[in-house]
Amino acid sequence: MKRVIFSLATILLLTSGALATARPVPIAPDYSQPGAWAAYPGRPSHADDTPQGLAAGGAQRVAVFFIHPTTYLAPVIGNASFDEGGEVGARVDATVLKFQASVFNLCCRIFAPRYRQASLRAVIDNSAQGYAADELAYGDVARAFQEFLRLNPGQSFILASHSQGSIHALRLLQEQVIGKPLQTRLVAAYVIGLALPKEIERLGLPVCSKADATGCVITWNSVARGKEDRRRLQDSVIWWQGRYQPIAGRPIVCVNPLDWHPDSGAAATSNPGSVYSEGRSEPIPPPIPRMTGAWCDGGLLGVDVPVNQRRRFRDLLTVVGIYHDFDYGLFYSSIRENARMRVLNDATTSHADVANSRLTTSSDH
């Protein structure tokens, strides 16, 4: 069956020429309307999907705010419409929600805003024009986050994201969480696929140091074991202490998604299951246990995908040893159980939180 795969490399390899003319700035979403959300409790979405053989959603004691990665692969510096159709929208709805956001449906009610995401060209471009596109995208995310908090008053929450979404999540953490009363409600921040400076701890947010730690941050960047991803270590765009800038060689965080310790190594025997896509219209296949181990090395997470499994975990980036698009899929079952564990261990979580939520179904609006 045809698998649906997208990657950073797709646009980089096919559009290396001059930039096309960017289109006008799209209209802003209204987050009081459920239609401005890709995933919203009470409205069916692929965030509700569960791999075959795994238990479906459990108590869902807290809410997760999930910020999707780049799916707008245009060769321009600019922003997509929040309700973009075609492949841009399909990648969000049938790929990202299904194979990334769904990992949280055992523990959490999933909110995933649609937003005027920056194009891939903008996200990788360290220029004023690229940063302006990032700024517009973040403005939407920040407004969506305020609506998320309004819908979940006083409750614990998880912040989760990938790639471009993690750039915005890092800014949210710095501007709205760290050092604010809201920080006491943070179960964990899974800001995956981000070059996260280790200096984040000096700002007041600890890196998660064990599997059940709460109020902390987690990230990793998957590469073939022994591979150095220079772009991730030198050129990745981050929001850091008041401005967009490249990571520029700062030491970065790597939390191992198998043993949940920073800068550690874990064998494949500790991996409960990896998932892959058989196609957008197909169910998520049963997770493959013991598919790869994970080893933090120099801020990157080394993986060793067996030759007989590489066809299932393959795109243009993996050809050069970068498994960015599989940061979630390679460790799906481990992330799923870990999020459940952290929620159970969170001292501020209570069953009353759910009962007191203002959110019941999308018909409230």
Secondary structure in CASP SS format (residue, H / E / C, confidence):
PFRMAT SS
TARGET T0000
AUTHOR 0000-0000-0000
METHOD secondary structure of the structure
MODEL  1
M C 1.00
K C 1.00
R C 1.00
V C 1.00
I C 1.00
F C 1.00
S C 1.00
L H 1.00
A H 1.00
T H 1.00
I H 1.00
L H 1.00
L H 1.00
L H 1.00
T C 1.00
S C 1.00
G C 1.00
A C 1.00
L C 1.00
A C 1.00
T C 1.00
A C 1.00
R C 1.00
P C 1.00
V C 1.00
P C 1.00
I C 1.00
A C 1.00
P C 1.00
D C 1.00
Y C 1.00
S C 1.00
Q C 1.00
P H 1.00
G H 1.00
A H 1.00
W E 1.00
A E 1.00
A E 1.00
Y E 1.00
P C 1.00
G C 1.00
R E 1.00
P C 1.00
S C 1.00
H H 1.00
A H 1.00
D H 1.00
D C 1.00
T C 1.00
P C 1.00
Q C 1.00
G C 1.00
L C 1.00
A C 1.00
A C 1.00
G C 1.00
G C 1.00
A C 1.00
Q C 1.00
R C 1.00
V E 1.00
A E 1.00
V E 1.00
F E 1.00
F E 1.00
I E 1.00
H C 1.00
P C 1.00
T C 1.00
T C 1.00
Y C 1.00
L C 1.00
A C 1.00
P C 1.00
V C 1.00
I C 1.00
G C 1.00
N E 1.00
A C 1.00
S C 1.00
F C 1.00
D C 1.00
E C 1.00
G C 1.00
G H 1.00
E H 1.00
V H 1.00
G H 1.00
A H 1.00
R H 1.00
V H 1.00
D H 1.00
A H 1.00
T H 1.00
V H 1.00
L H 1.00
K H 1.00
F H 1.00
Q C 1.00
A H 1.00
S H 1.00
V H 1.00
F H 1.00
N C 1.00
L C 1.00
C C 1.00
C E 1.00
R E 1.00
I E 1.00
F E 1.00
A E 1.00
P E 1.00
R C 1.00
Y C 1.00
R C 1.00
Q C 1.00
A E 1.00
S C 1.00
L H 1.00
R H 1.00
A H 1.00
V H 1.00
I C 1.00
D C 1.00
N C 1.00
S C 1.00
A H 1.00
Q H 1.00
G H 1.00
Y H 1.00
A H 1.00
A H 1.00
D H 1.00
E H 1.00
L H 1.00
A H 1.00
Y H 1.00
G H 1.00
D H 1.00
V H 1.00
A H 1.00
R H 1.00
A H 1.00
F H 1.00
Q H 1.00
E H 1.00
F H 1.00
L H 1.00
R H 1.00
L H 1.00
N C 1.00
P C 1.00
G C 1.00
Q C 1.00
S C 1.00
F E 1.00
I E 1.00
L E 1.00
A E 1.00
S E 1.00
H E 1.00
S C 1.00
Q H 1.00
G H 1.00
S H 1.00
I H 1.00
H H 1.00
A H 1.00
L H 1.00
R H 1.00
L H 1.00
L H 1.00
Q H 1.00
E H 1.00
Q H 1.00
V H 1.00
I C 1.00
G C 1.00
K C 1.00
P H 1.00
L H 1.00
Q H 1.00
T H 1.00
R H 1.00
L E 1.00
V E 1.00
A E 1.00
A E 1.00
Y E 1.00
V E 1.00
I E 1.00
G C 1.00
L C 1.00
A C 1.00
L C 1.00
P E 1.00
K C 1.00
E C 1.00
I H 1.00
E H 1.00
R H 1.00
L H 1.00
G C 1.00
L C 1.00
P C 1.00
V E 1.00
C C 1.00
S C 1.00
K C 1.00
A C 1.00
D C 1.00
A C 1.00
T C 1.00
G C 1.00
C E 1.00
V E 1.00
I E 1.00
T C 1.00
W C 1.00
N C 1.00
S E 1.00
V E 1.00
A E 1.00
R C 1.00
G C 1.00
K C 1.00
E C 1.00
D C 1.00
R H 1.00
R H 1.00
R H 1.00
L H 1.00
Q H 1.00
D H 1.00
S C 1.00
V E 1.00
I E 1.00
W E 1.00
W E 1.00
Q C 1.00
G C 1.00
R E 1.00
Y E 1.00
Q E 1.00
P E 1.00
I C 1.00
A C 1.00
G C 1.00
R C 1.00
P C 1.00
I E 1.00
V C 1.00
C C 1.00
V E 1.00
N C 1.00
P C 1.00
L C 1.00
D C 1.00
W C 1.00
H C 1.00
P E 1.00
D C 1.00
S C 1.00
G E 1.00
A E 1.00
A C 1.00
A H 1.00
T H 1.00
S H 1.00
N C 1.00
P C 1.00
G C 1.00
S E 1.00
V C 1.00
Y C 1.00
S C 1.00
E C 1.00
G C 1.00
R C 1.00
S C 1.00
E C 1.00
P C 1.00
I C 1.00
P C 1.00
P C 1.00
P C 1.00
I E 1.00
P C 1.00
R C 1.00
M C 1.00
T C 1.00
G C 1.00
A E 1.00
W E 1.00
C E 1.00
D E 1.00
G C 1.00
G C 1.00
L E 1.00
L E 1.00
G E 1.00
V E 1.00
D C 1.00
V C 1.00
P C 1.00
V H 1.00
N H 1.00
Q H 1.00
R H 1.00
R H 1.00
R H 1.00
F C 1.00
R C 1.00
D C 1.00
L C 1.00
L C 1.00
T H 1.00
V H 1.00
V H 1.00
G C 1.00
I E 1.00
Y C 1.00
H H 1.00
D H 1.00
F H 1.00
D C 1.00
Y C 1.00
G H 1.00
L H 1.00
F H 1.00
Y H 1.00
S H 1.00
S H 1.00
I H 1.00
R H 1.00
E H 1.00
N H 1.00
A H 1.00
R H 1.00
M H 1.00
R H 1.00
V H 1.00
L H 1.00
N H 1.00
D C 1.00
A C 1.00
T C 1.00
T C 1.00
S C 1.00
H H 1.00
A H 1.00
D H 1.00
V H 1.00
A H 1.00
N H 1.00
S C 1.00
R C 1.00
L C 1.00
T C 1.00
T C 1.00
S H 1.00
S H 1.00
D H 1.00
H C 1.00
END
